[in-house]
Amino acid sequence: MIIPNMLLVGSTARNTGKTTFCAEFIKKWHELYNIIGVKITTIHDDNCLCHHGENGCGACTSFRGDYEITEEDCVSGSKDTSSLLRAGAIKVYWVRAKKWRLAETAEQIIALISKDVVVVCESNSLSEYISPGVTVITHRSQIEDIKPSALPMFEKACFIVDISEQESLNTALDGIGIESSDDGIKLIVNR
């Protein structure tokens, strides 16, 4: 599935700057384009063995079914989705999906989004099912353990951003352009 108006941002590990990068991109472009944010939480295991520790974060246990799409409406919250709203996104969706339903979930997300908006999406797993306009992967140089879901993104990434280096962040932000035509919006790499 080709989605030329999407910026797909993945990461090598938790807390490596996906949301920071997405928010900076939204701040840069939100006055010129309508931007929709999407954060995907992929549930890899029916037993919900949470990577947040013994008590977990509740993301996978607080919904029923195989996937759920909810719209964020709290600008002042501490969640990543609230950060995207504060940055200037007109809407933000939080998608929770079991891994085996991610392709179907991607189709549901696309149905919510028109071709005349920019979509900024946080996800590693979605890269298996879609081809976005631009792909970015974030990391921190001091992190050695890379999530398995990040490995395929390295081949597809237009930019690999070390979020701990401002110059790396700026290079990627400056390297992404947006074109608008009668066919819709398309994200491009400015080289």
N, CA, C and O of each residue as an XYZ file, in Angstrom:
764
protein
N       0.844     -1.158      0.000
C       0.000      0.000      0.000
C       0.906      1.244      0.000
O       1.702      1.433      0.920
N       0.785      2.070     -1.011
C       1.610      3.267     -1.147
C       0.852      4.453     -0.558
O      -0.295      4.708     -0.923
N       1.502      5.177      0.358
C       0.894      6.344      1.002
C       1.886      7.508      0.882
O       2.668      7.749      1.802
N       1.859      8.225     -0.240
C       2.861      9.270     -0.477
C       2.783     10.462      0.468
O       3.754     11.205      0.605
N       1.632     10.655      1.125
C       1.491     11.800      2.034
C       1.831     11.446      3.482
O       1.489     12.192      4.400
N       2.504     10.308      3.690
C       2.851      9.881      5.049
C       4.345      9.975      5.321
O       5.176      9.590      4.499
N       4.662     10.503      6.509
C       5.990     10.413      7.095
C       5.908      9.310      8.134
O       5.167      9.434      9.109
N       6.654      8.242      7.943
C       6.667      7.121      8.880
C       7.940      7.214      9.704
O       9.044      7.237      9.161
N       7.773      7.269     11.036
C       8.910      7.421     11.938
C       8.961      6.211     12.863
O       8.027      5.953     13.623
N      10.055      5.482     12.788
C      10.288      4.338     13.659
C      11.480      4.614     14.552
O      12.075      5.690     14.494
N      11.827      3.633     15.381
C      12.966      3.833     16.281
C      13.646      2.505     16.577
O      13.071      1.431     16.400
N      14.877      2.612     17.030
C      15.663      1.419     17.348
C      15.352      0.868     18.731
O      15.624     -0.298     19.016
N      14.780      1.710     19.592
C      14.472      1.307     20.965
C      13.481      2.299     21.561
O      13.156      3.311     20.940
N      13.003      2.006     22.763
C      12.132      2.952     23.464
C      12.937      4.187     23.850
O      14.146      4.113     24.067
N      12.255      5.311     23.931
C      12.861      6.580     24.362
C      14.037      7.016     23.492
O      15.071      7.459     23.992
N      13.858      6.881     22.198
C      14.909      7.322     21.280
C      14.457      8.465     20.384
O      15.133      8.782     19.405
N      13.338      9.086     20.697
C      12.989     10.330     20.033
C      11.966     10.303     18.931
O      11.868     11.271     18.176
N      11.190      9.231     18.799
C      10.148      9.217     17.757
C       9.205     10.400     17.911
O       8.984     11.159     16.967
N       8.657     10.547     19.096
C       7.687     11.611     19.314
C       8.345     12.989     19.205
O       7.738     13.923     18.682
N       9.561     13.121     19.688
C      10.289     14.386     19.560
C      10.441     14.763     18.095
O      10.181     15.904     17.712
N      10.865     13.800     17.271
C      11.037     14.087     15.850
C       9.701     14.449     15.207
O       9.611     15.428     14.466
N       8.669     13.664     15.488
C       7.344     13.926     14.911
C       6.841     15.307     15.302
O       6.317     16.036     14.459
N       6.993     15.674     16.567
C       6.534     16.979     17.037
C       7.295     18.106     16.353
O       6.697     19.115     15.978
N       8.592     17.951     16.186
C       9.380     18.984     15.502
C       8.958     19.125     14.036
O       8.883     20.236     13.511
N       8.686     18.011     13.389
C       8.219     18.058     12.003
C       6.865     18.772     11.926
O       6.653     19.618     11.056
N       5.959     18.430     12.833
C       4.632     19.056     12.845
C       4.756     20.559     13.089
O       4.097     21.347     12.410
N       5.589     20.968     14.043
C       5.790     22.391     14.318
C       6.285     23.129     13.080
O       5.882     24.263     12.822
N       7.153     22.486     12.323
C       7.727     23.125     11.139
C       6.673     23.357     10.048
O       6.714     24.381      9.365
N       5.741     22.430      9.878
C       4.851     22.470      8.720
C       3.384     22.773      9.017
O       2.616     22.982      8.078
N       2.967     22.805     10.271
C       1.524     22.866     10.560
C       0.843     24.160     10.112
O      -0.373     24.174      9.919
N       1.590     25.230      9.944
C       0.957     26.468      9.477
C       0.680     26.441      7.977
O      -0.135     27.223      7.487
N       1.338     25.563      7.252
C       1.153     25.475      5.802
C       0.246     24.319      5.386
O      -0.416     24.386      4.350
N       0.218     23.253      6.200
C      -0.527     22.048      5.836
C      -1.298     21.522      7.042
O      -0.868     21.677      8.185
N      -2.426     20.908      6.774
C      -3.130     20.175      7.824
C      -2.389     18.867      8.054
O      -2.087     18.136      7.112
N      -2.103     18.586      9.312
C      -1.320     17.396      9.653
C      -2.115     16.542     10.626
O      -2.686     17.042     11.595
N      -2.142     15.248     10.351
C      -2.776     14.272     11.227
C      -1.686     13.373     11.791
O      -0.836     12.873     11.053
N      -1.716     13.175     13.088
C      -0.757     12.295     13.748
C      -1.368     10.933     14.018
O      -2.559     10.818     14.308
N      -0.544      9.908     13.919
C      -0.971      8.543     14.211
C       0.139      7.877     15.018
O       1.300      7.869     14.609
N      -0.228      7.326     16.154
C       0.730      6.545     16.955
C       0.210      5.120     17.011
O      -0.921      4.875     17.430
N       1.040      4.189     16.588
C       0.639      2.786     16.555
C       1.359      2.025     17.658
O       2.585      2.064     17.764
N       0.583      1.340     18.466
C       1.115      0.435     19.478
C       0.784     -0.973     19.012
O      -0.385     -1.353     18.945
N       1.807     -1.741     18.693
C       1.617     -3.104     18.208
C       1.726     -4.072     19.367
O       2.707     -4.073     20.110
N       0.695     -4.901     19.510
C       0.691     -5.923     20.552
C       1.169     -7.217     19.895
O       0.494     -7.769     19.026
N       2.330     -7.689     20.316
C       2.962     -8.836     19.678
C       2.572    -10.166     20.303
O       2.945    -11.223     19.796
N       1.818    -10.123     21.409
C       1.656    -11.319     22.207
C       0.287    -11.295     22.872
O      -0.069    -10.308     23.514
N      -0.479    -12.359     22.727
C      -1.809    -12.416     23.341
C      -1.764    -12.360     24.865
O      -2.753    -11.993     25.499
N      -0.639    -12.716     25.450
C      -0.522    -12.687     26.908
C      -0.130    -11.313     27.428
O      -0.025    -11.106     28.637
N       0.084    -10.379     26.514
C       0.422     -8.993     26.875
C       1.622     -8.911     27.808
O       1.557     -8.261     28.851
N       2.699     -9.556     27.442
C       3.925     -9.437     28.222
C       4.514     -8.066     27.916
O       5.161     -7.866     26.889
N       4.282     -7.146     28.809
C       4.589     -5.739     28.565
C       6.074     -5.446     28.745
O       6.701     -5.918     29.693
N       6.621     -4.668     27.833
C       8.012     -4.245     27.941
C       8.175     -3.111     28.960
O       9.293     -2.665     29.217
N       7.063     -2.645     29.539
C       7.115     -1.580     30.546
C       7.310     -2.134     31.948
O       7.273     -1.377     32.918
N       7.515     -3.425     32.073
C       7.762     -3.996     33.386
C       6.586     -4.803     33.907
O       5.606     -5.037     33.200
N       6.701     -5.210     35.125
C       5.747     -6.120     35.745
C       4.322     -5.562     35.773
O       3.372     -6.296     35.504
N       4.163     -4.298     36.089
C       2.838     -3.697     36.176
C       2.313     -3.226     34.823
O       1.114     -3.001     34.659
N       3.210     -3.079     33.862
C       2.812     -2.673     32.522
C       2.315     -1.248     32.464
O       2.263     -0.541     33.470
N       1.949     -0.841     31.252
C       1.460      0.519     31.043
C      -0.044      0.537     30.796
O      -0.663      1.601     30.811
N      -0.635     -0.640     30.569
C      -2.072     -0.725     30.344
C      -2.489     -0.613     28.892
O      -3.669     -0.768     28.578
N      -1.551     -0.350     28.000
C      -1.904     -0.148     26.592
C      -2.566     -1.368     25.972
O      -3.540     -1.237     25.231
N      -2.054     -2.534     26.266
C      -2.618     -3.719     25.613
C      -3.734     -4.371     26.420
O      -4.537     -5.127     25.873
N      -3.786     -4.085     27.705
C      -4.821     -4.720     28.523
C      -6.092     -3.890     28.642
O      -7.110     -4.386     29.124
N      -6.047     -2.639     28.209
C      -7.202     -1.760     28.390
C      -8.111     -1.699     27.162
O      -8.996     -0.845     27.103
N      -7.915     -2.571     26.197
C      -8.831     -2.613     25.064
C      -9.214     -4.056     24.779
O      -8.520     -4.991     25.178
N     -10.320     -4.217     24.090
C     -10.820     -5.551     23.750
C     -10.820     -5.695     22.235
O     -10.939     -4.710     21.507
N     -10.689     -6.906     21.780
C     -10.687     -7.157     20.345
C      -9.275     -7.262     19.819
O      -8.327     -7.474     20.575
N      -9.146     -7.113     18.513
C      -7.845     -7.265     17.866
C      -7.188     -5.944     17.518
O      -5.967     -5.873     17.379
N      -7.998     -4.885     17.375
C      -7.437     -3.558     17.173
C      -8.451     -2.512     17.599
O      -9.654     -2.763     17.670
N      -7.923     -1.334     17.879
C      -8.776     -0.226     18.294
C      -8.119      1.071     17.840
O      -6.908      1.249     17.973
N      -8.926      1.964     17.308
C      -8.448      3.276     16.890
C      -9.216      4.312     17.707
O     -10.443      4.379     17.638
N      -8.494      5.115     18.478
C      -9.134      6.161     19.273
C      -8.523      7.510     18.913
O      -7.331      7.611     18.621
N      -9.350      8.529     18.939
C      -8.867      9.876     18.658
C      -8.486     10.557     19.966
O      -9.252     10.554     20.929
N      -7.298     11.136     19.986
C      -6.826     11.874     21.169
C      -7.556     13.216     21.216
O      -7.674     13.898     20.199
N      -8.046     13.592     22.401
C      -8.715     14.889     22.529
C      -8.146     15.726     23.671
O      -8.665     16.803     23.966
N      -7.093     15.245     24.310
C      -6.503     15.948     25.445
C      -5.173     16.584     25.039
O      -4.165     15.896     24.880
N      -5.187     17.890     24.876
C      -3.974     18.608     24.480
C      -2.988     18.702     25.643
O      -1.776     18.721     25.430
N      -3.498     18.760     26.855
C      -2.632     18.996     28.012
C      -2.089     17.720     28.648
O      -1.385     17.791     29.655
N      -2.401     16.562     28.084
C      -1.970     15.307     28.671
C      -0.484     15.045     28.513
O       0.221     15.789     27.831
N      -0.017     13.986     29.146
C       1.409     13.637     29.097
C       1.718     12.555     28.066
O       2.882     12.206     27.868
N       0.692     12.023     27.410
C       0.918     10.965     26.425
C       1.551     11.541     25.151
O       1.459     12.739     24.882
N       2.188     10.668     24.382
C       2.784     11.067     23.113
C       1.751     11.680     22.179
O       2.039     12.643     21.468
N       0.551     11.121     22.186
C      -0.495     11.630     21.299
C      -0.865     13.068     21.657
O      -1.150     13.868     20.765
N      -0.866     13.406     22.931
C      -1.125     14.794     23.349
C      -0.006     15.714     22.871
O      -0.264     16.855     22.487
N       1.225     15.231     22.891
C       2.363     16.029     22.410
C       2.200     16.385     20.942
O       2.546     17.491     20.527
N       1.677     15.458     20.156
C       1.476     15.725     18.734
C       0.384     16.765     18.514
O       0.488     17.595     17.610
N      -0.661     16.724     19.336
C      -1.697     17.760     19.263
C      -1.118     19.128     19.620
O      -1.381     20.115     18.933
N      -0.338     19.185     20.685
C       0.273     20.462     21.108
C       1.193     21.015     20.027
O       1.311     22.231     19.874
N       1.837     20.140     19.284
C       2.759     20.588     18.236
C       2.023     21.212     17.057
O       2.622     21.951     16.275
N       0.715     20.920     16.920
C      -0.053     21.545     15.845
C      -0.829     20.604     14.953
O      -1.430     21.048     13.975
N      -0.835     19.313     15.260
C      -1.637     18.375     14.461
C      -3.116     18.706     14.647
O      -3.540     19.059     15.748
N      -3.910     18.593     13.562
C      -5.339     18.888     13.673
C      -6.104     17.732     14.303
O      -7.147     17.938     14.923
N      -5.587     16.518     14.146
C      -6.145     15.322     14.772
C      -5.001     14.374     15.056
O      -3.980     14.382     14.369
N      -5.187     13.551     16.090
C      -4.209     12.514     16.403
C      -4.976     11.257     16.778
O      -5.912     11.292     17.577
N      -4.559     10.144     16.181
C      -5.172      8.854     16.473
C      -4.164      7.955     17.164
O      -2.987      7.925     16.805
N      -4.643      7.219     18.163
C      -3.840      6.189     18.803
C      -4.419      4.861     18.357
O      -5.593      4.565     18.578
N      -3.567      4.070     17.724
C      -3.984      2.780     17.182
C      -3.290      1.692     17.981
O      -2.064      1.665     18.090
N      -4.092      0.796     18.537
C      -3.548     -0.383     19.206
C      -4.028     -1.584     18.417
O      -5.223     -1.741     18.165
N      -3.081     -2.434     18.027
C      -3.453     -3.570     17.187
C      -2.567     -4.762     17.473
O      -1.372     -4.631     17.738
N      -3.183     -5.921     17.414
C      -2.395     -7.150     17.479
C      -1.633     -7.268     16.169
O      -2.127     -6.891     15.106
N      -0.444     -7.789     16.264
C       0.468     -7.854     15.111
C      -0.199     -8.463     13.888
O      -0.034     -7.953     12.780
N      -0.937     -9.527     14.065
C      -1.535    -10.233     12.931
C      -2.688     -9.469     12.296
O      -3.159     -9.862     11.229
N      -3.159     -8.388     12.918
C      -4.232     -7.574     12.356
C      -3.733     -6.221     11.857
O      -4.542     -5.363     11.502
N      -2.424     -6.014     11.823
C      -1.875     -4.715     11.477
C      -2.164     -4.314     10.029
O      -2.412     -3.138      9.765
N      -2.140     -5.248      9.094
C      -2.437     -4.910      7.694
C      -3.866     -4.382      7.568
O      -4.099     -3.369      6.909
N      -4.809     -5.059      8.191
C      -6.203     -4.605      8.169
C      -6.351     -3.264      8.876
O      -7.104     -2.398      8.431
N      -5.633     -3.102      9.968
C      -5.680     -1.846     10.708
C      -5.151     -0.706      9.845
O      -5.701      0.395      9.870
N      -4.095     -0.957      9.088
C      -3.548      0.070      8.184
C      -4.613      0.536      7.200
O      -4.715      1.730      6.920
N      -5.396     -0.382      6.678
C      -6.472     -0.007      5.756
C      -7.506      0.872      6.450
O      -8.017      1.816      5.847
N      -7.819      0.576      7.702
C      -8.773      1.385      8.467
C      -8.229      2.799      8.705
O      -8.974      3.777      8.646
N      -6.948      2.892      8.969
C      -6.327      4.202      9.185
C      -6.406      5.030      7.907
O      -6.775      6.204      7.938
N      -6.057      4.408      6.785
C      -6.068      5.109      5.505
C      -7.465      5.614      5.180
O      -7.616      6.692      4.604
N      -8.475      4.859      5.539
C      -9.854      5.274      5.284
C     -10.210      6.555      6.041
O     -11.107      7.286      5.622
N      -9.522      6.833      7.145
C      -9.788      8.027      7.937
C      -9.104      9.284      7.392
O      -9.413     10.397      7.819
N      -8.180      9.103      6.455
C      -7.275     10.181      6.066
C      -7.417     10.490      4.579
O      -7.402      9.586      3.744
N      -7.553     11.769      4.260
C      -7.647     12.174      2.858
C      -6.247     12.423      2.283
O      -5.265     12.502      3.021
N      -6.177     12.543      0.970
C      -4.891     12.745      0.288
C      -4.388     14.181      0.393
O      -3.263     14.475     -0.012
N      -5.220     15.085      0.939
C      -4.813     16.484      1.012
C      -4.330     16.892      2.408
O      -4.305     18.080      2.732
N      -3.948     15.913      3.233
C      -3.335     16.184      4.535
C      -1.997     15.454      4.606
O      -1.751     14.497      3.872
N      -1.152     15.925      5.498
C       0.104     15.244      5.788
C      -0.156     14.314      6.970
O      -0.794     14.710      7.946
N       0.335     13.084      6.881
C       0.178     12.107      7.953
C       1.553     11.847      8.559
O       2.501     11.500      7.855
N       1.646     12.019      9.863
C       2.875     11.727     10.592
C       2.565     10.530     11.482
O       1.726     10.612     12.379
N       3.251      9.416     11.226
C       2.921      8.161     11.900
C       4.134      7.600     12.629
O       5.216      7.480     12.055
N       3.942      7.255     13.909
C       4.973      6.598     14.715
C       4.726      5.099     14.708
O       3.734      4.628     15.265
N       5.628      4.340     14.077
C       5.496      2.885     14.075
C       6.689      2.247     13.393
O       7.175      2.748     12.379
N       7.158      1.148     13.946
C       8.103      0.287     13.235
C       7.338     -0.751     12.423
O       7.617     -0.958     11.242
N       6.380     -1.393     13.059
C       5.692     -2.539     12.467
C       4.934     -2.206     11.190
O       4.828     -3.048     10.299
N       4.405     -0.988     11.089
C       3.612     -0.626      9.921
C       4.447     -0.632      8.639
O       3.898     -0.755      7.544
N       5.762     -0.502      8.768
C       6.627     -0.467      7.585
C       6.577     -1.772      6.784
O       6.982     -1.802      5.622
N       6.082     -2.846      7.402
C       5.932     -4.114      6.687
C       4.770     -4.093      5.708
O       4.721     -4.910      4.788
N       3.823     -3.156      5.896
C       2.583     -3.185      5.124
C       2.370     -1.976      4.224
O       1.518     -2.003      3.335
N       3.141     -0.917      4.451
C       2.941      0.290      3.653
C       4.253      0.804      3.096
O       5.335      0.445      3.558
N       4.127      1.651      2.096
C       5.263      2.365      1.531
C       4.955      3.855      1.635
O       4.220      4.392      0.807
N       5.514      4.535      2.653
C       5.215      5.951      2.857
C       6.037      6.844      1.928
O       6.938      6.374      1.233
N       5.717      8.127      1.927
C       6.511      9.086      1.149
C       7.936      9.157      1.659
O       8.883      9.117      0.872
N       8.097      9.262      2.973
C       9.419      9.355      3.597
C       9.417      8.501      4.865
O       8.438      8.466      5.609
N      10.542      7.814      5.091
C      10.722      6.997      6.295
C      11.925      7.507      7.078
O      12.987      7.761      6.511
N      11.746      7.652      8.385
C      12.813      8.093      9.285
C      12.910      7.082     10.410
O      11.893      6.567     10.875
N      14.120      6.795     10.847
C      14.308      5.970     12.036
C      15.160      6.766     13.022
O      16.180      7.347     12.653
N      14.724      6.782     14.283
C      15.446      7.524     15.314
C      16.189      6.556     16.234
O      15.783      5.411     16.431
N      17.290      7.059     16.789
C      18.055      6.256     17.743
C      18.896      7.176     18.612
O      18.957      8.383     18.377
N      19.527      6.613     19.593
C      20.523      7.308     20.416
C      21.799      6.484     20.327
O      21.767      5.262     20.468
N      22.902      7.145     20.096
C      24.159      6.432     19.861
C      24.570      5.532     21.020
O      25.270      4.543     20.801
N      24.161      5.842     22.237
C      24.565      5.027     23.387
C      23.725      3.770     23.572
O      24.037      2.956     24.441
N      22.673      3.589     22.787
C      21.821      2.403     22.909
C      22.334      1.326     21.956
O      22.476      1.558     20.756
N      22.610      0.141     22.513
C      23.166     -0.941     21.705
C      22.132     -1.986     21.316
O      22.234     -2.572     20.238
N      21.139     -2.236     22.166
C      20.116     -3.234     21.864
C      19.063     -2.637     20.940
O      18.355     -1.703     21.318
N      18.962     -3.170     19.744
C      18.016     -2.673     18.746
C      16.808     -3.593     18.691
O      16.947     -4.815     18.632
N      15.609     -2.990     18.712
C      14.379     -3.771     18.605
C      14.378     -4.541     17.287
O      14.756     -3.983     16.256
N      13.966     -5.796     17.296
C      13.892     -6.563     16.048
C      13.011     -5.886     14.989
O      13.288     -5.989     13.794
N      11.955     -5.196     15.426
C      11.061     -4.541     14.469
C      11.722     -3.357     13.767
O      11.213     -2.878     12.754
N      12.850     -2.881     14.293
C      13.549     -1.752     13.674
C      14.477     -2.183     12.545
O      14.788     -1.387     11.659
N      14.916     -3.426     12.573
C      15.908     -3.870     11.584
C      15.454     -3.688     10.136
O      16.243     -3.192      9.332
N      14.222     -4.062      9.755
C      13.801     -3.845      8.366
C      13.700     -2.366      7.990
O      13.805     -2.019      6.814
N      13.499     -1.502      8.968
C      13.367     -0.077      8.676
C      14.682      0.553      8.241
O      14.680      1.542      7.508
N      15.802     -0.006      8.684
C      17.087      0.559      8.284
C      17.251      0.550      6.769
O      17.800      1.492      6.198
N      16.781     -0.501      6.121
C      16.881     -0.597      4.667
C      15.993      0.424      3.973
O      16.317      0.889      2.880
N      14.877      0.777      4.599
C      13.900      1.671      3.988
C      14.087      3.130      4.384
O      13.527      4.019      3.742
N      14.866      3.389      5.430
C      14.956      4.738      5.985
C      15.619      5.715      5.026
O      16.688      5.451      4.475
N      14.959      6.841      4.845
C      15.543      7.959      4.091
C      16.529      8.708      4.980
O      17.516      9.267      4.500
N      16.245      8.712      6.300
C      17.097      9.387      7.268
C      17.196      8.529      8.524
O      16.204      7.967      8.987
N      18.409      8.438      9.068
C      18.631      7.822     10.366
C      19.071      8.954     11.281
O      20.126      9.557     11.084
N      18.250      9.233     12.281
C      18.449     10.412     13.122
C      18.928      9.993     14.497
O      18.247      9.246     15.200
N      20.110     10.478     14.883
C      20.569     10.322     16.259
C      19.965     11.489     17.029
O      20.447     12.618     16.939
N      18.920     11.213     17.777
C      18.130     12.258     18.422
C      18.938     13.023     19.462
O      18.549     14.124     19.853
N      20.056     12.459     19.917
C      20.887     13.163     20.894
C      21.804     14.185     20.229
O      22.517     14.914     20.918
N      21.792     14.247     18.887
C      22.602     15.223     18.159
C      21.678     16.166     17.399
O      21.001     15.753     16.456
N      21.650     17.432     17.809
C      20.753     18.417     17.190
C      20.984     18.523     15.679
O      20.034     18.697     14.917
N      22.226     18.420     15.254
C      22.532     18.532     13.818
C      21.893     17.395     13.022
O      21.416     17.607     11.908
N      21.883     16.200     13.588
C      21.249     15.057     12.935
C      19.750     15.296     12.778
O      19.180     15.022     11.722
N      19.120     15.803     13.821
C      17.695     16.133     13.780
C      17.423     17.196     12.726
O      16.500     17.052     11.924
N      18.221     18.267     12.721
C      18.023     19.355     11.767
C      18.230     18.911     10.323
O      17.495     19.336      9.432
N      19.221     18.063     10.089
C      19.485     17.566      8.735
C      18.278     16.824      8.185
O      17.890     17.020      7.033
N      17.688     15.975      9.009
C      16.510     15.224      8.566
C      15.315     16.153      8.360
O      14.618     16.046      7.351
N      15.073     17.057      9.301
C      13.943     17.989      9.155
C      14.087     18.833      7.896
O      13.110     19.053      7.180
N      15.295     19.306      7.623
C      15.536     20.113      6.419
C      15.489     19.276      5.150
O      15.239     19.795      4.062
N      15.731     17.977      5.294
C      15.776     17.095      4.128
C      14.430     16.564      3.676
O      14.348     15.873      2.661
N      13.376     16.875      4.410
C      12.043     16.409      4.043
C      11.242     17.577      3.508
O      11.088     18.602      4.172
N      10.733     17.410      2.295
C       9.905     18.442      1.688
C       8.494     17.941      1.455
O       8.217     16.746      1.561
N       7.612     18.863      1.138
C       6.215     18.529      0.869
C       5.820     19.176     -0.453
O       6.042     20.368     -0.669
N       5.232     18.372     -1.333
C       4.710     18.868     -2.607
C       3.199     18.701     -2.602
O       2.674     17.700     -2.114
N       2.515     19.683     -3.145
C       1.068     19.632     -3.225
C       0.648     19.778     -4.681
O       1.151     20.642     -5.399
N      -0.286     18.918     -5.115
C      -0.791     18.977     -6.481
C      -2.264     18.597     -6.478
O      -2.844     18.341     -5.423
N      -2.866     18.562     -7.660
C      -4.264     18.151     -7.760
C      -4.471     16.709     -7.302
O      -5.576     16.334     -6.910
N      -3.411     15.899     -7.350
C      -3.491     14.502     -6.928
C      -3.361     14.334     -5.421
O      -3.558     13.235     -4.902
N      -3.032     15.410     -4.715
C      -2.875     15.331     -3.273
C      -1.486     15.763     -2.837
O      -0.747     16.383     -3.602
N      -1.144     15.436     -1.618
C       0.132     15.811     -1.028
C       1.110     14.649     -1.092
O       0.734     13.484     -0.963
N       2.362     14.996     -1.294
C       3.412     13.987     -1.393
C       4.618     14.469     -0.598
O       5.074     15.598     -0.780
N       5.131     13.621      0.277
C       6.369     13.935      0.989
C       7.545     13.474      0.149
O       7.512     12.399     -0.450
N       8.588     14.301      0.110
C       9.761     14.004     -0.710
C      11.036     14.215      0.099
O      11.033     14.867      1.143
N      12.122     13.648     -0.409
C      13.441     13.861      0.173
C      14.136     14.922     -0.642
O      14.313     14.771     -1.851
N      14.533     16.007      0.022
C      15.304     17.079     -0.626
C      16.778     16.721     -0.517
O      17.312     16.676      0.591
N      17.422     16.476     -1.585
C      18.858     16.143     -1.537
C      19.651     17.244     -2.167
O      20.878     17.163     -2.231
